[in-house]
Amino acid sequence: MSFRRFIPWKRSSPAPAAPSPPPFLLQYRSSTFFIVGTICVAIFTDIFLYGLIVPVMPFALTSRAGIPHDDLQRWNAILVATYGIALFVGSPIAGIYADHTSSRRWPLMLGLIALGASTILLCVGRSIAVFILGRVLQGFSAAVVWSVGLALLADTMGRRIGLAMGYVAISLSAGLLFAPLIGGAVYAGSGYYAVYYVAFGLIVLDIIMRLLLVEKKVAVQWIKASNDDGVPPTAQTAAAASSGTPRADEEAAVGTSTAAATAAAAQLDSTAALPPTPPESSTFQRICILLRSRRLIFALLGCAIDAGTMTAFDTVLPLYVQETFNWSSTAAGLIFFSLFIPPLVLSPPVGMLADRWGAKWLSLAGFVAMVPLLVCLRFIDHDSIHQKVLLGVLLSLLGVALTFSNVPLMAEISFTIEAEEERNPGVWGSKGVYGIGYGLFNTAFALGSAGGSLLAGYIHADFGWAAMSWVVAVWAAVGVIGVAVGVGEFRIGVPAKPKLEPATGVGLMVNTPPANGSGKTAIPAAANPEAENALEMAGQTTDRNKAANGTAL
């Protein structure tokens, strides 16, 4: 029941025929809750399998691949960097494919196949070449999961993208937190192969959820079929409203706002002619437009710095606490609790603040706090209770700072795309650029991961812990400058006002010029309004479409 149903001549193409019967439990499998949950599980699985071998790999390199202890630090850094390089190469490809494919679900399945293959190689590998190949496949899997998954979240959440990135950060932090702990404990208690039994069990869960997922734009064909049975949508909505169910209330609200949108559109069409939308840009042109954005470039820089900081600890911290405090692999995994528990608690609130206030202030505060904390890590230099407590406190505060610096920057990708669409309606064409945008985010994240891992690993091996902490602090200081100069805008305590009022629909046609001057409205494949109208409340639908590449209901 959307605005386009009331103006059928504006449809760019006939609706696809609906299969019969619809998928089992379609309403739940295409719900926002299930889609967000599936993507978060996919991200958790990817990060968990990445981090599961962080405390185990140094021992595996020595016992299974025959690497001398003196070369252990360098090869461990190379393996972590290999993952980042594969992520760097695969992310743009996955992002471009995500914006061109008719479904984001099948790329997610392909990524899962690569993840399973990488886990098998790491499980059975007995040479450094097999370990490297396993990390390469793991990086390609992550490229698909992050590029396609975050684009699907942007499709689904719209103006609540900051909150969505908060949930993503929880999945990221939970994976980074529990993977080293479980990996170290299982390895110490049951041996090498038992670590991968845990991994395979998690992959099975991920397979089930990805197979069950139904995108909203796919679910709309069955919903349209139910609406095309001869009963007008408004009559269906009114009849459903009389049933008194919460679902009926949502559909009644949709029908009310749609009728208002129709009246407003008719009034605007009679008073003014709208300018035509520019011709649809090629993929290369859209990438160039994105890369010309100052906000995007500095947001990507900040994401790269955050990634480098996190992977620096993945590379150096387990070996350093083993050498300094004589800790086992289990204890080395436990220390990551200090770093990743704060994001588990703070990420959704920080994401909501980013939706309300923008990314700049929050991210800048995180980077400013990060610099002195990284410098203070140099004081951890001997074995004592005081030193262990100090390390835990510093890592906890760093976890808070990383949450404030990272979550708003992830949302800033979507904010930048929306802002460009507001300035130049139709610039992203009918398919949108969320896949490309988050593919670039993954590219920056991968570049930062590889750089931070290699930099921290080699400096720690050649110059020691104190020098490494200084270098990472300077790395974070660059982020302070970048965020202050280029990210977002300064807004203090003022929420972002919606472009459209749900009850009136006054602005609906203002931001929706014809796609090619022929009177057809461009609706991106990634954000089908009819699916949103059938599956979400009217107010949520309005917010959702504000991020949907300048289209309207």
C-alpha positions as a printed Julia matrix, in Angstrom:
553×3 Matrix{Float64}:
   0.0     0.0     0.0
   2.26    2.77   -1.19
   1.98    6.07   -3.0
   2.91    4.35   -6.25
  -0.15    2.11   -6.02
  -2.3     5.21   -6.33
  -0.47    6.41   -9.45
   0.12    3.25  -11.49
   1.28    5.21  -14.55
   4.43    6.13  -12.65
   5.63    2.55  -12.36
   8.85    2.03  -14.27
   8.07   -1.64  -14.93
   5.32   -4.15  -14.21
   5.49   -5.87  -10.84
   6.97   -9.37  -10.95
   4.59  -12.28  -10.77
   4.32  -13.64   -7.26
   5.18  -17.28   -6.65
   2.58  -19.3    -4.81
   2.6   -20.06   -1.98
   4.81  -17.46   -0.25
   7.79  -18.61    1.83
   7.02  -20.05    5.23
   6.88  -17.38    7.97
   7.53  -14.63    5.43
   6.44  -11.87    7.79
   9.07  -12.83   10.37
  11.86  -13.75    7.94
  11.59  -10.36    6.23
  11.15   -8.34    9.43
  13.64   -5.66   10.42
  14.46   -7.57   13.6
  15.4   -10.74   11.74
  17.37   -8.94    9.01
  19.4    -6.96   11.54
  19.89  -10.08   13.64
  21.09  -12.11   10.65
  23.63   -9.47    9.62
  24.87   -9.12   13.18
  25.29  -12.91   13.46
  27.13  -12.93   10.12
  29.49  -10.2    11.3
  29.97  -11.9    14.66
  30.79  -15.19   12.9
  33.3   -13.51   10.61
  35.06  -11.67   13.44
  34.85  -14.64   15.79
  36.59  -16.93   13.33
  39.15  -14.19   12.67
  39.88  -13.73   16.37
  39.53  -17.37   17.39
  43.06  -18.14   16.27
  44.69  -14.97   17.6
  45.91  -16.64   20.83
  46.29  -20.04   19.13
  48.23  -19.13   15.99
  51.57  -18.33   17.7
  51.59  -21.83   19.17
  50.36  -23.39   15.9
  53.1   -21.66   13.91
  55.71  -23.17   16.17
  54.3   -26.68   16.63
  52.65  -27.28   13.24
  54.5   -25.07   10.73
  57.95  -25.28   12.35
  58.51  -21.51   12.61
  61.43  -20.63   14.94
  60.48  -18.67   18.03
  62.63  -15.72   16.97
  60.57  -15.32   13.76
  57.22  -15.86   15.46
  56.32  -12.19   15.86
  56.97  -11.37   12.2
  55.01  -14.32   10.81
  52.13  -13.64   13.17
  52.03  -10.04   11.92
  52.17  -11.23    8.3
  49.18  -13.54    8.82
  47.09  -10.77   10.36
  48.14   -8.39    7.58
  47.28  -11.0     4.92
  43.7   -10.98    6.14
  43.64   -7.19    5.83
  45.1    -7.22    2.31
  42.49   -9.73    1.09
  39.78   -7.59    2.67
  41.26   -4.54    0.93
  41.19   -6.18   -2.51
  37.81   -7.88   -2.16
  35.76   -5.06   -0.62
  35.38   -2.77   -3.68
  34.45   -5.76   -5.84
  31.87   -6.94   -3.31
  30.47   -3.43   -2.92
  30.03   -2.89   -6.65
  28.43   -6.31   -7.05
  26.1    -5.6    -4.11
  24.72   -2.52   -5.89
  24.2    -4.37   -9.18
  22.77   -7.7    -8.06
  19.04   -8.14   -7.7
  19.47   -9.68   -4.25
  21.96   -9.14   -1.44
  21.23  -12.58    0.04
  23.18  -14.71   -2.43
  26.43  -12.73   -2.15
  26.17  -13.34    1.57
  25.95  -17.06    0.9
  29.03  -16.95   -1.35
  30.92  -15.21    1.44
  29.88  -17.93    3.82
  31.28  -20.6     1.48
  34.63  -18.79    1.43
  34.56  -18.56    5.22
  33.96  -22.31    5.56
  36.81  -23.1     3.15
  39.2   -20.83    5.03
  38.32  -22.44    8.35
  39.01  -25.91    6.94
  42.42  -24.82    5.61
  43.41  -23.25    8.93
  42.25  -26.37   10.75
  44.21  -28.91    8.69
  47.15  -26.72    7.66
  50.71  -27.74    8.56
  52.66  -25.21    6.51
  52.88  -21.45    6.41
  51.57  -21.43    2.81
  48.32  -23.14    3.82
  47.9   -20.76    6.75
  48.35  -17.78    4.43
  45.82  -19.18    1.94
  43.33  -19.7     4.75
  43.75  -16.09    5.86
  43.29  -14.88    2.26
  39.96  -16.7     1.91
  38.94  -15.4     5.34
  39.64  -11.86    4.15
  37.56  -12.3     0.99
  34.69  -13.68    3.08
  34.86  -10.65    5.35
  34.8    -8.35    2.32
  31.47   -9.83    1.22
  29.92   -9.94    4.68
  30.79   -6.35    5.57
  30.12   -4.71    2.18
  26.87   -6.52    1.39
  25.71   -6.81    5.0
  26.13   -3.13    5.86
  24.47   -2.13    2.58
  21.5    -4.35    3.5
  21.38   -2.7     6.92
  21.34    0.73    5.27
  18.46   -0.44    3.08
  16.56   -1.68    6.11
  17.26    0.92    8.8
  17.36    4.19    6.86
  17.69    7.2     9.17
  18.36    4.9    12.11
  21.66    3.84   10.57
  23.62    5.03   13.61
  21.64    2.69   15.83
  22.22   -0.11   13.31
  25.96    0.53   13.4
  25.77    0.36   17.17
  24.45   -3.18   16.9
  27.15   -3.96   14.34
  29.76   -2.66   16.78
  28.35   -4.97   19.46
  28.78   -7.93   17.11
  32.29   -6.78   16.25
  33.26   -6.3    19.89
  31.65   -9.56   21.01
  33.55  -11.45   18.33
  36.84   -9.82   19.2
  36.18  -10.34   22.9
  34.98  -13.93   23.09
  37.01  -15.39   20.22
  40.48  -15.03   21.82
  39.12  -16.11   25.2
  37.36  -19.22   23.88
  40.18  -20.0    21.49
  42.81  -19.82   24.22
  40.76  -21.78   26.76
  39.72  -24.53   24.33
  43.26  -24.87   22.99
  44.69  -25.17   26.51
  42.03  -27.67   27.61
  41.3   -29.79   24.54
  43.95  -29.13   21.93
  44.19  -27.59   18.48
  41.36  -29.33   16.6
  38.79  -28.64   19.32
  39.16  -24.92   18.6
  37.82  -25.46   15.11
  34.91  -27.61   16.28
  33.58  -24.43   17.87
  34.11  -22.58   14.6
  32.2   -25.14   12.52
  29.26  -25.08   14.92
  28.97  -21.3    14.56
  29.17  -21.56   10.75
  26.19  -23.95   10.78
  24.1   -21.38   12.7
  25.15  -18.67   10.27
  24.16  -20.84    7.29
  20.67  -21.42    8.71
  20.02  -17.72    9.35
  21.28  -16.58    5.94
  19.16  -19.19    4.19
  16.06  -18.07    6.1
  16.57  -14.36    5.41
  14.14  -12.73    2.97
  14.9    -9.17    1.89
  12.08   -6.66    2.07
  12.31   -5.9    -1.63
  11.91   -9.62   -2.35
   9.05  -10.09    0.11
   7.09   -7.31   -1.6
   6.14   -9.55   -4.54
   4.06  -11.81   -2.3
   2.64   -8.83   -0.44
   1.68   -7.23   -3.76
  -0.01  -10.45   -4.79
  -2.12  -10.4    -1.64
  -3.07   -6.78   -2.41
  -3.95   -7.52   -6.05
  -6.77   -9.93   -5.22
  -9.43   -7.38   -6.18
  -9.72   -5.52   -2.87
  -8.37   -1.96   -2.96
  -5.41   -1.39   -0.64
  -7.21    1.32    1.29
 -10.18   -0.96    1.87
  -7.88   -3.75    3.02
  -6.2    -1.36    5.4
  -9.5    -0.12    6.79
 -10.77   -3.66    7.25
  -7.57   -4.67    8.99
  -7.76   -1.63   11.24
 -11.16   -2.74   12.51
  -9.62   -5.97   13.81
  -7.88   -4.1    16.62
  -4.53   -5.86   16.23
  -1.17   -4.01   16.43
  -0.46   -5.07   12.87
  -3.74   -3.56   11.74
  -2.87   -0.31   13.47
   0.37   -0.15   11.52
  -1.35   -0.78    8.2
  -4.03    1.8     8.97
  -1.33    4.35    9.68
   0.29    3.52    6.37
  -3.01    3.99    4.54
  -3.58    7.38    6.2
  -0.17    8.76    5.33
  -0.43    7.39    1.79
  -3.72    9.12    1.16
  -2.25   12.38    2.44
   0.75   11.9     0.18
  -1.54   11.44   -2.82
  -3.44   14.64   -2.11
  -0.24   16.6    -1.6
   1.26   15.22   -4.8
  -1.81   16.17   -6.83
  -1.65   19.72   -5.48
   2.04   20.08   -6.25
   1.66   18.62   -9.75
  -0.98   21.25  -10.54
   1.13   24.18   -9.42
   4.69   23.5   -10.44
   6.76   21.44  -12.85
   9.62   19.54  -11.35
  13.08   19.56  -12.93
  14.15   16.29  -14.51
  16.61   14.05  -12.73
  20.06   13.88  -14.36
  20.79   10.8   -16.49
  21.8     7.79  -14.44
  25.52    7.72  -13.73
  27.79    4.78  -14.41
  29.39    2.86  -11.58
  32.72    4.57  -12.21
  31.09    8.01  -12.13
  29.33    7.25   -8.85
  32.59    6.05   -7.29
  34.29    9.26   -8.44
  31.5    11.36   -6.93
  31.86    9.51   -3.64
  35.64    9.92   -3.59
  35.32   13.65   -4.22
  33.43   14.0    -0.95
  35.56   15.54    1.78
  33.35   14.01    4.45
  33.73   10.52    3.03
  37.5    10.72    2.62
  38.12   11.84    6.2
  35.58    9.35    7.55
  37.45    6.57    5.74
  40.72    7.87    7.16
  39.29    7.69   10.67
  37.98    4.17   10.08
  41.43    3.08    8.86
  43.06    4.5    11.98
  40.56    2.75   14.26
  41.14   -0.53   12.45
  44.9    -0.18   12.69
  44.68    0.5    16.41
  42.58   -2.62   17.04
  44.73   -4.94   14.94
  47.87   -3.56   16.57
  46.65   -5.04   19.85
  45.65   -8.3    18.15
  49.18   -8.65   16.84
  51.25   -7.54   19.82
  49.26   -7.89   23.03
  49.07  -11.72   23.36
  52.82  -12.14   22.94
  53.67   -9.14   25.11
  51.64  -10.31   28.13
  53.08  -13.79   27.67
  56.62  -12.41   27.78
  56.05   -9.81   30.49
  53.62  -11.54   32.86
  54.31  -15.18   31.9
  50.62  -15.66   31.07
  49.17  -18.69   29.3
  47.07  -18.51   26.13
  43.92  -18.45   28.31
  45.12  -15.43   30.27
  46.19  -13.74   27.05
  42.61  -14.13   25.82
  41.12  -12.84   29.07
  42.94   -9.51   28.83
  40.85   -8.64   25.77
  37.81   -8.38   28.06
  39.12   -5.02   29.2
  39.29   -3.7    25.65
  36.01   -5.0    24.23
  33.48   -4.97   27.07
  32.91   -1.16   26.84
  31.74   -1.36   23.19
  29.27   -4.1    24.13
  27.55   -1.66   26.49
  28.07    1.7    24.81
  27.72    1.06   21.07
  23.91    1.4    20.65
  23.69    4.59   22.77
  26.62    6.1    20.87
  24.93    5.16   17.58
  21.7     6.82   18.67
  23.65    9.96   19.6
  25.25    9.91   16.16
  21.78    9.78   14.57
  20.79   12.77   16.69
  23.91   14.94   16.75
  25.96   13.79   13.77
  29.32   12.02   13.76
  31.82   14.83   14.26
  31.7    15.65   17.98
  31.46   12.06   19.15
  34.23   10.75   16.93
  36.51   13.68   17.71
  36.08   13.08   21.45
  37.03    9.44   21.0
  40.22   10.19   19.09
  41.29   12.95   21.5
  40.89   10.57   24.46
  42.73    7.8    22.66
  46.06    9.62   22.27
  47.12    9.98   25.96
  45.83    6.5    26.77
  48.05    4.95   24.1
  51.04    6.93   25.33
  50.48    5.68   28.87
  50.75    2.06   27.73
  54.52    2.53   27.61
  54.55    2.43   31.43
  53.6    -1.27   31.38
  57.1    -2.72   31.49
  57.42   -5.29   34.31
  55.54   -8.01   36.17
  53.56   -6.82   39.2
  49.95   -6.59   40.37
  50.02   -2.82   39.93
  51.14   -3.19   36.32
  48.47   -5.74   35.54
  45.74   -3.53   37.01
  47.07   -0.5    35.16
  47.04   -2.42   31.87
  43.42   -3.47   32.44
  42.31    0.09   33.25
  44.07    1.59   30.23
  42.61   -1.02   27.89
  39.1    -0.41   29.29
  39.38    3.33   28.72
  40.72    2.65   25.24
  37.65    0.51   24.59
  35.43    3.48   25.48
  37.45    5.82   23.26
  37.37    3.38   20.33
  33.58    3.09   20.64
  33.12    6.86   20.41
  35.56    7.19   17.53
  34.4     4.21   15.45
  30.59    3.87   15.61
  29.79    7.45   14.42
  32.25    7.11   11.55
  30.51    3.95   10.34
  27.23    5.87   10.28
  28.94    8.84    8.6
  29.22    6.79    5.39
  25.44    6.75    5.13
  25.14   10.38    6.27
  27.48   11.42    3.47
  25.49    9.56    0.82
  22.25   11.14    2.06
  23.74   14.64    2.13
  24.94   14.36   -1.47
  21.51   13.12   -2.55
  19.91   16.15   -0.87
  22.21   18.52   -2.74
  21.85   16.72   -6.08
  18.66   14.62   -6.26
  19.01   11.52   -8.39
  22.81   11.59   -8.38
  23.04    7.96   -7.25
  20.62    6.61   -9.83
  18.05    3.91   -9.24
  20.33    1.33   -7.62
  22.03    3.53   -5.04
  25.59    3.4    -3.72
  25.32    1.92   -0.24
  27.19   -1.19   -1.39
  29.96    0.91   -2.93
  30.08    3.23    0.09
  30.48    0.42    2.58
  32.81   -1.38    0.19
  35.06    1.69    0.43
  34.63    1.58    4.19
  35.85   -2.02    4.19
  38.74   -1.06    1.94
  39.81    1.62    4.4
  39.3    -0.75    7.32
  41.42   -3.39    5.58
  44.17   -0.94    4.73
  44.25    0.22    8.32
  44.22   -3.37    9.6
  47.17   -4.37    7.45
  49.1    -1.19    8.21
  48.45   -1.3    11.94
  49.33   -4.97   12.2
  52.6    -4.7    10.26
  53.59   -1.42   11.89
  52.95   -2.59   15.44
  54.43   -6.04   14.87
  57.69   -4.88   13.35
  58.21   -1.94   15.69
  57.53   -4.12   18.72
  59.94   -6.78   17.45
  62.73   -4.3    16.64
  62.27   -1.44   19.12
  60.07   -2.74   21.93
  56.71   -2.09   23.55
  57.31    1.54   24.54
  58.21    2.6    21.01
  55.19    0.76   19.66
  52.83    2.6    22.01
  54.27    5.96   20.93
  53.84    5.14   17.24
  50.22    4.02   17.68
  49.53    7.22   19.67
  50.84    9.32   16.78
  48.67    7.21   14.47
  45.62    8.17   16.57
  46.65   11.85   16.61
  46.34   11.87   12.82
  42.75   10.77   13.36
  42.13   13.77   15.63
  43.21   16.13   12.85
  41.28   14.29   10.15
  37.99   14.2    12.05
  38.3    17.84   13.14
  38.98   19.03    9.59
  36.76   16.89    7.42
  34.07   14.79    9.12
  30.43   15.86    9.21
  29.32   19.09   10.76
  29.23   20.58   14.22
  25.75   20.24   15.72
  25.22   20.56   19.47
  22.22   18.8    20.94
  19.88   19.36   18.0
  18.33   16.22   16.53
  18.33   15.69   12.79
  14.91   16.77   11.62
  13.13   14.43    9.18
  12.79   15.69    5.65
   9.21   14.42    5.4
   6.36   14.71    7.85
   4.59   11.34    8.08
   1.14   12.82    8.58
   1.17   15.32    5.75
   3.44   14.11    3.0
   4.0    17.74    1.97
   7.56   17.17    0.95
   7.06   13.86   -0.77
   7.13   15.01   -4.36
   9.56   17.87   -3.83
  12.43   15.45   -3.37
  11.17   13.0    -5.98
  11.63   14.35   -9.5
  10.86   12.14  -12.48
  13.66    9.72  -13.24
  14.06   10.54  -16.93
  11.53   13.18  -17.78
   8.98   10.59  -18.84
   6.94   10.74  -15.68
   8.37    7.59  -14.15
   9.55    7.63  -10.57
  12.88    5.92   -9.9
  12.69    3.46   -7.04
  16.03    1.83   -6.17
  16.12   -1.92   -6.11
  17.76   -1.77   -2.7
  14.87    0.05   -1.08
  11.47   -0.93   -2.41
   8.87    1.28   -0.71
   6.06   -1.22   -1.16
   7.88   -3.78    0.94
   8.52   -1.16    3.57
   4.87   -0.08    3.59
   3.7    -3.63    4.05
   6.25   -4.58    6.7
   6.86   -1.41    8.72
   4.85    1.34   10.4
   4.18    4.48    8.42
   6.46    6.63   10.52
   9.3     4.15   10.2
   8.72    3.99    6.45
   9.08    7.75    6.13
  12.36    7.74    8.04
  13.49    4.73    6.03
  12.97    6.41    2.68
  14.92    9.5     3.73
  18.03    7.42    3.27
  16.86    5.66    0.13
  18.8     7.67   -2.45
  16.39   10.55   -2.78
  13.35    8.45   -3.61
   9.91    8.78   -2.0
   6.82    6.74   -1.43
